[in-house]
Amino acid sequence: MKERRWYYLLPLAGTVFGIWYIRTASYDVVYSDYIRLVNSYLPDVWNPAKFFVPDVLTRVPLSYLGRIVNTALFHYSLSFDQVMGVLGLGLCGAVLAAYCVRREIGAGWVPVLMAVLFSLNQWEMLVNGSGWMHYFAYAGFYEHYLVLDRVVCGRPKPGDGRKLLWLPWLLILCVAGQYCAVYAAVLFAVYPFLIAGAAGRSDKRRMGEYISYLLSAAAAFAAYLLSNAFAVEEHAGMHDIPLFAQLTDTPMYFVRFLLKSLSSTVAGIGFAERHFTGNAPYLVLGLFVAAAYLTALWLQYSHRLYRETLLPLMLILSGGASHLLVLLARWSFLREDYGMSSRYALQFAAGVLGIILTFALVRKERRPDGRKTAWARVCCVVTVFMTGVFLLGAAGTTVQEIQTAPYRKQLCMRRAEIALDFENRSDDELRENFEYRTSLPESGQAVRDALTILKENGWNVFYED
């Protein structure tokens, strides 16, 4: 195990790469979701009335502390949020590295995992910065999966059982926000499976433990849903069409939506728009990713890998559930490529990571005499090919985003120039350049209000060192 400690250097390198990328691709000026955040929470970030609202548990409570630190020490800098996001992504990598060290995953697989995890198909989340807490949420999800893996499959650490009781409360109510739906779905799928297995073995002690873990997660999620009942959601661009009516009129729309979202795990939307023509490439890639999911699930079942380790299966369930939830939540935008958005790359990556880890575990299997069976050789070819496609997709998307980075920075610098002169700009110009709900005419005034708050306090682009 000690000889694999160098695995931890890979997420560290990925973190350094992520920080370099945001410095190359962005400039410190608010836009997009930040307009809403500034108008909602600034300038008085200490005001308890802005925190103690009925739906506080849906608003990622820990982010309030982040805003306090950012305004007090960094003059409300996007760079602070961006770096925090990259650090959260680095923590995800550290958890995966810890798993690979403990499970003695081969050295050739770990760089592939990190290449997928740190792929720039998530450039929008990295550059925007407003979603930095979601990276920490996923690091927490991965940690929970890792702890449960240790408890169920052997070699638990002291305190692991207590962690499984309080982690859902911390993650669901303080860190995850709407991302907790996928996390809860995974737990609600796995815990009943474990309870049934323990009952079949008449292991009352284990069965009681698993029931307590399930009840803790269910109670935390119920508290979130109660808070969410008071939320007022606004989604510009959604169409008021019943789901059944849309299914009846255009059933293939949902199939294409899902396949395109699956394809985004190989080719990010920017790469696809530049190199693909027509729907065929998207659908072929989507079918390939669907086949990879099914192959990994079949290998989990046929090799009984879930008896040896749970984390890869939980990652697969997380990624698959994310694709389905995005389809259910976003189909009404009536855009087939909506699920390819870079903002969902973090969610979808979990499934690919689980697939690759499943392939890595299967590659170890040999006959008692040390030779691989003929069927095992076929599995090796298939798994290596599929892994290679994911790796090439991550590499191609990352290279293109590196090439695009300077142009993104130029756009941000142009936005900063407009911000400094916002009193003399029209609402239409502000709405379009700051990418805030461009379909709503009143968004221009919202941008103006946010920039006024920042200017009056000398924050963000108006800060003078």
C-alpha positions in Angstrom: 0.0 0.0 0.0 2.8 2.4 0.8 4.2 2.2 -2.7 0.9 3.6 -4.0 1.0 6.8 -1.9 2.1 8.7 -5.0 -1.5 8.4 -6.1 -2.2 11.4 -3.9 0.0 13.6 -6.1 -2.4 13.2 -9.0 -5.3 15.1 -7.4 -2.8 17.7 -6.2 -1.6 18.1 -9.7 -5.2 18.4 -10.9 -5.9 21.1 -8.4 -2.9 23.1 -9.6 -4.1 22.6 -13.2 -7.6 23.8 -12.2 -6.2 27.0 -10.6 -4.1 27.7 -13.7 -7.1 27.2 -15.9 -9.3 29.7 -14.0 -6.6 32.3 -14.1 -6.2 31.8 -17.8 -10.0 31.7 -18.7 -11.5 34.3 -16.4 -11.4 37.8 -15.0 -12.7 39.0 -11.6 -16.1 40.4 -12.6 -19.6 39.2 -11.6 -22.1 37.9 -14.1 -24.8 35.3 -14.6 -26.0 33.8 -11.2 -23.9 36.3 -9.3 -26.4 39.0 -10.3 -29.1 37.3 -8.3 -26.8 36.5 -5.4 -25.6 40.1 -5.1 -29.2 41.5 -5.2 -30.4 38.8 -2.7 -27.6 38.8 -0.1 -25.4 41.9 -0.4 -24.3 44.3 1.0 -25.4 43.3 4.5 -24.1 39.7 4.6 -24.5 39.7 8.4 -28.2 40.4 8.3 -29.9 37.4 10.0 -33.1 38.1 8.1 -31.4 37.0 4.9 -30.4 33.8 6.5 -33.4 32.7 8.6 -35.9 32.3 5.8 -38.4 29.5 5.6 -36.5 27.7 2.8 -33.0 28.2 4.3 -32.1 24.5 4.0 -32.5 24.7 0.2 -30.0 27.7 -0.1 -26.8 25.8 0.9 -26.4 27.4 4.4 -22.6 27.0 4.4 -22.4 29.4 1.5 -23.5 32.2 3.8 -20.3 31.8 5.7 -18.4 31.8 2.4 -20.0 35.1 1.4 -19.0 36.6 4.8 -15.4 35.6 4.4 -15.4 36.7 0.7 -16.7 40.2 1.4 -14.7 40.7 4.6 -11.3 39.5 3.3 -11.5 39.5 -0.5 -13.9 42.3 -1.4 -16.3 39.9 -3.0 -13.9 38.3 -5.4 -14.9 35.7 -7.9 -11.4 34.3 -7.7 -12.1 33.3 -4.1 -15.1 31.3 -5.1 -13.3 29.8 -8.1 -10.4 28.6 -6.1 -12.7 27.2 -3.4 -14.4 25.2 -6.2 -11.1 23.8 -7.5 -10.1 22.9 -3.9 -13.5 21.0 -3.6 -12.7 19.2 -6.8 -9.3 18.3 -5.4 -10.9 16.8 -2.4 -13.0 14.6 -4.7 -9.8 13.4 -6.2 -8.2 12.8 -2.8 -11.1 10.6 -1.8 -10.8 8.6 -5.0 -7.0 8.3 -4.5 -7.6 7.0 -1.0 -9.9 4.4 -2.3 -7.4 3.4 -5.0 -4.6 3.1 -2.5 -6.7 0.9 -0.1 -8.1 -1.3 -2.9 -4.7 -1.5 -4.7 -6.1 -0.3 -8.0 -3.4 -0.6 -10.7 -1.2 2.4 -11.4 -2.4 2.7 -15.0 -6.1 3.3 -14.0 -5.6 6.1 -11.5 -4.4 8.7 -14.1 -7.4 7.9 -16.2 -9.7 8.5 -13.3 -8.1 11.8 -12.6 -8.2 12.8 -16.2 -11.9 12.3 -16.2 -12.4 14.0 -12.9 -10.4 17.1 -13.8 -11.7 17.3 -17.4 -12.6 20.8 -18.6 -16.0 19.7 -19.8 -17.0 21.3 -16.5 -15.5 24.7 -17.5 -18.7 26.6 -16.8 -18.8 25.5 -13.2 -15.1 26.3 -12.7 -15.2 29.7 -14.3 -18.5 30.9 -13.0 -17.6 30.2 -9.4 -21.1 30.6 -7.9 -21.5 26.8 -7.6 -18.3 26.2 -5.6 -20.2 24.6 -2.7 -21.3 21.8 -5.0 -17.8 20.6 -5.4 -17.5 20.3 -1.7 -20.9 18.5 -1.7 -19.6 15.9 -4.1 -16.4 15.5 -2.1 -18.7 14.8 0.9 -20.8 12.3 -1.1 -17.6 10.5 -2.2 -16.4 10.4 1.4 -19.7 8.9 2.6 -19.5 6.3 -0.1 -15.9 5.5 0.9 -16.8 5.2 4.6 -19.8 3.0 3.9 -17.5 0.8 1.7 -15.1 0.4 4.6 -17.9 -0.5 7.1 -19.7 -3.0 4.8 -16.7 -4.6 3.1 -14.3 -4.7 6.0 -11.5 -2.7 7.6 -13.5 0.2 9.1 -11.8 3.0 10.9 -12.8 4.1 14.4 -15.8 6.4 14.2 -16.9 5.3 10.8 -20.3 4.2 12.1 -20.9 7.6 13.7 -19.9 9.3 10.4 -22.6 7.4 8.6 -25.2 8.8 11.0 -24.2 12.5 10.9 -22.8 12.9 7.3 -26.3 13.0 5.7 -27.4 15.8 8.1 -24.2 17.9 7.3 -24.3 17.3 3.5 -28.1 17.4 2.8 -28.9 20.4 5.1 -25.7 22.5 5.0 -23.7 21.8 1.8 -25.5 20.1 -1.0 -28.7 22.1 -1.8 -30.6 20.6 -4.8 -27.7 18.1 -5.4 -28.9 16.2 -2.4 -31.6 14.5 -4.4 -29.1 12.3 -6.2 -27.2 11.6 -3.0 -30.4 10.6 -1.2 -31.5 8.4 -4.1 -28.2 6.5 -3.9 -28.6 5.9 -0.2 -32.2 4.9 -0.5 -31.2 2.4 -3.1 -28.2 0.9 -1.3 -29.4 0.8 2.4 -32.5 -1.4 1.7 -30.2 -3.7 -0.3 -27.8 -4.0 2.6 -30.7 -4.5 5.1 -32.1 -7.3 3.0 -28.7 -9.0 2.8 -28.2 -8.8 6.5 -31.7 -10.2 7.1 -30.9 -13.1 4.8 -27.8 -13.9 6.9 -29.7 -13.4 10.1 -27.2 -10.8 11.1 -29.3 -8.7 13.5 -26.5 -6.4 14.5 -25.7 -5.4 11.0 -29.3 -5.1 10.1 -29.9 -2.7 13.0 -26.9 -0.6 12.0 -28.1 -0.3 8.4 -31.6 0.6 9.5 -30.3 3.4 11.7 -28.2 4.7 8.8 -31.2 4.7 6.5 -33.4 6.4 9.1 -30.8 9.1 9.6 -30.6 9.8 5.9 -34.4 9.7 5.5 -34.9 12.2 8.4 -32.3 14.6 7.0 -33.9 14.4 3.5 -37.4 14.9 5.0 -36.1 18.1 6.7 -34.8 19.3 3.4 -38.1 18.6 1.6 -40.0 20.4 4.3 -37.8 23.5 3.8 -38.1 23.1 0.0 -41.9 23.4 0.3 -41.5 27.1 1.1 -39.2 27.8 -1.8 -40.2 30.0 -4.7 -38.4 28.8 -7.9 -37.9 30.8 -11.0 -36.8 29.2 -14.2 -36.7 31.6 -17.2 -37.3 29.8 -20.5 -39.4 26.8 -19.2 -42.5 26.0 -21.1 -45.8 25.3 -19.3 -46.6 21.9 -21.0 -47.8 18.8 -19.2 -45.3 16.0 -19.2 -47.8 13.4 -20.5 -48.8 15.7 -23.4 -45.2 16.1 -24.4 -44.6 12.4 -24.1 -47.5 11.7 -26.3 -46.7 14.2 -29.0 -42.9 13.8 -29.2 -41.7 10.6 -27.4 -38.4 10.5 -29.2 -37.6 14.0 -27.8 -37.0 12.4 -24.4 -34.8 9.7 -25.9 -32.7 12.2 -27.8 -32.4 14.4 -24.7 -31.2 11.5 -22.6 -28.7 10.2 -25.2 -27.3 13.7 -25.7 -26.8 14.1 -22.0 -25.0 10.7 -21.9 -22.8 11.7 -24.8 -21.6 14.8 -22.9 -19.6 12.6 -20.6 -17.4 11.8 -23.6 -17.6 15.0 -25.7 -18.4 18.3 -24.0 -21.0 20.5 -25.7 -18.3 23.0 -26.9 -16.3 20.2 -28.5 -19.4 18.6 -30.0 -20.7 21.8 -31.5 -17.4 22.4 -33.2 -16.8 18.9 -34.5 -20.2 17.2 -34.9 -22.7 17.6 -37.7 -26.3 16.5 -37.3 -27.7 14.3 -34.5 -26.0 11.0 -35.4 -22.7 11.6 -33.6 -24.5 12.6 -30.4 -26.7 9.6 -30.5 -23.9 7.1 -31.3 -21.9 8.4 -28.4 -25.0 8.4 -26.1 -25.6 4.8 -27.0 -22.0 4.0 -26.4 -22.1 5.5 -22.9 -25.4 3.7 -22.2 -23.7 0.5 -23.2 -20.8 1.3 -20.9 -23.2 1.7 -18.0 -24.9 -1.6 -18.8 -21.6 -3.4 -19.2 -20.4 -2.1 -15.8 -23.7 -3.1 -14.1 -23.4 -6.6 -15.7 -19.8 -6.9 -14.5 -20.9 -5.9 -11.0 -23.5 -8.6 -11.0 -21.6 -11.4 -12.8 -18.5 -11.0 -10.8 -20.3 -10.1 -7.5 -18.1 -7.1 -7.2 -20.6 -5.4 -4.9 -19.7 -8.0 -2.3 -16.1 -7.0 -2.4 -16.6 -3.2 -2.6 -19.6 -0.9 -2.9 -18.1 2.5 -3.9 -17.9 1.9 -7.7 -21.6 0.7 -7.8 -22.7 3.8 -5.8 -20.9 6.0 -8.2 -22.6 4.3 -11.1 -26.0 4.8 -9.5 -25.1 8.4 -8.8 -24.3 9.2 -12.4 -27.2 7.3 -13.8 -29.7 8.9 -11.4 -28.2 12.3 -12.3 -29.0 11.8 -16.0 -32.6 10.8 -15.2 -33.1 13.7 -12.8 -31.8 16.3 -15.2 -34.2 14.8 -17.8 -37.1 15.0 -15.5 -36.3 18.5 -14.2 -35.2 20.2 -17.5 -37.2 18.6 -20.3 -39.6 21.5 -20.3 -37.0 23.9 -21.7 -37.7 22.0 -25.0 -34.0 21.9 -25.9 -32.6 18.4 -26.7 -29.0 19.5 -25.8 -29.9 21.1 -22.5 -28.6 18.1 -20.6 -25.2 18.6 -22.3 -24.6 21.8 -20.4 -21.3 22.1 -18.7 -23.0 22.8 -15.4 -24.0 19.1 -15.2 -20.6 17.6 -15.9 -19.7 17.3 -12.2 -22.9 15.2 -11.6 -22.4 13.0 -14.6 -18.7 12.3 -14.0 -19.6 10.2 -11.0 -21.1 7.5 -13.2 -18.0 7.4 -15.5 -15.7 7.2 -12.5 -17.7 4.2 -11.2 -17.6 2.5 -14.6 -13.9 2.9 -14.9 -13.3 1.6 -11.3 -15.5 -1.4 -12.1 -13.4 -2.1 -15.2 -10.2 -1.8 -13.1 -11.5 -4.3 -10.5 -12.5 -6.8 -13.2 -9.1 -6.7 -14.8 -7.7 -8.3 -11.7 -9.7 -11.5 -12.1 -7.7 -14.6 -13.2 -8.1 -18.4 -12.9 -6.5 -20.2 -10.0 -3.5 -21.1 -12.2 -3.0 -17.4 -12.9 -4.1 -17.5 -16.5 -7.0 -15.4 -17.8 -10.0 -17.3 -19.2 -11.1 -16.6 -22.8 -14.1 -14.7 -21.6 -11.9 -12.6 -19.3 -9.8 -11.7 -22.3 -12.9 -10.5 -24.1 -13.9 -8.5 -21.1 -10.4 -7.0 -21.0 -10.6 -5.8 -24.6 -14.1 -4.3 -24.1 -13.2 -2.5 -20.9 -9.9 -1.2 -22.2 -11.7 0.1 -25.4 -14.5 1.8 -23.4 -12.0 3.3 -21.0 -9.9 4.6 -23.9 -13.0 6.3 -25.4 -13.7 8.1 -22.1 -10.0 9.1 -21.8 -9.8 10.4 -25.4 -13.0 12.3 -24.9 -11.8 13.9 -21.7 -8.5 14.8 -23.4 -10.1 16.2 -26.5 -12.5 18.4 -24.6 -9.8 19.6 -22.2 -7.4 20.5 -25.1 -10.2 22.5 -26.8 -11.1 24.3 -23.6 -7.5 25.2 -23.0 -7.4 26.7 -26.5 -10.6 28.6 -25.8 -9.6 29.9 -22.4 -7.9 33.1 -23.6 -11.1 34.1 -25.5 -13.2 33.5 -22.4 -10.9 35.8 -20.5 -11.2 38.5 -23.2 -15.0 38.3 -22.9 -14.7 38.7 -19.1 -12.4 41.7 -19.5 -14.8 43.2 -21.9 -17.6 42.6 -19.4 -15.5 44.4 -16.7 -15.2 47.4 -19.0 -18.9 47.6 -19.4 -19.4 47.1 -15.6 -17.2 50.1 -14.8 -19.3 52.2 -17.2 -22.7 50.6 -16.4 -24.5 54.0 -15.6 -24.1 54.9 -19.3 -25.2 51.5 -20.7 -28.7 50.5 -21.7 -30.6 47.7 -19.9 -30.5 45.6 -23.0 -26.7 45.9 -23.2 -26.3 44.9 -19.5 -28.7 42.0 -19.8 -27.0 40.5 -22.8 -23.4 41.1 -21.7 -23.9 39.8 -18.2 -25.8 36.7 -19.3 -28.5 37.0 -16.8 -31.9 35.8 -17.8 -31.6 37.2 -21.2 -35.2 36.4 -22.2 -36.6 38.7 -19.5 -36.5 42.5 -20.2 -36.4 43.4 -16.5 -33.1 41.5 -16.1 -31.2 44.6 -17.3 -32.4 46.5 -14.3 -31.4 43.6 -12.0 -27.8 43.8 -13.5 -27.8 47.6 -12.9 -29.0 47.1 -9.3 -26.2 44.5 -8.6 -23.5 46.7 -10.0 -24.7 49.6 -8.0 -24.4 47.6 -4.8 -20.9 46.6 -5.7 -19.8 50.1 -6.7 -21.2 51.6 -3.5 -19.2 49.2 -1.4 -16.0 49.1 -3.5 -16.3 45.4 -4.2 -15.4 43.1 -7.0 -14.5 45.0 -10.2 -14.9 48.3 -8.4 -12.3 47.4 -5.7 -9.2 49.6 -5.9 -6.2 48.1 -4.2 
